[in-house]
Amino acid sequence: MASEPSELHLAQVQFLTVAEVAAMMRVSKMTVYRLVHGGELPAARVGRSFRVPKTAVEEYLRSAYFDAG
């Protein structure tokens, strides 16, 4: 089965823990959980914990950015 070049390969995705996302965004872990549960930040459930794709965090921050000037 041939895969298309545009197809995302999960082995290449860098996942972050909730604590790493919180540190990256400078928010609490509870805020990250709220974003995940609210559907604003996609995440994969691994056992009882979540893993968030790094690209999803970067995209969320990029879309949340606004120019105050």
Residue, then its C-alpha position, 0 to 999 in steps of 0.5 A: m500500500a503506497s502512501e501519498p506524500s501529503e499524508l501525515h506519518l504518525a512516526q514523525v509527529q513530535f508529541l508533548t506532555v500536558a506539562e510540556v505544553a503548559a511550559m511552552m505556552r506559559v499557562s497552567k496544566m489545568t488550562v491545557y486540559r481545558l483547551v484539550h477537553g474543549g476541542e481547541l487543542p487536539a490530543a491523543r489519549v495514551g492510557r490516562s494521560f494526553r499527548v499533544p502534537k507540537t505542531a498543534v500547539e504552534e498552530y494554536l499559538r499562531s492563530a491566537y496571536f494578535d497585533a496590539g499595535 
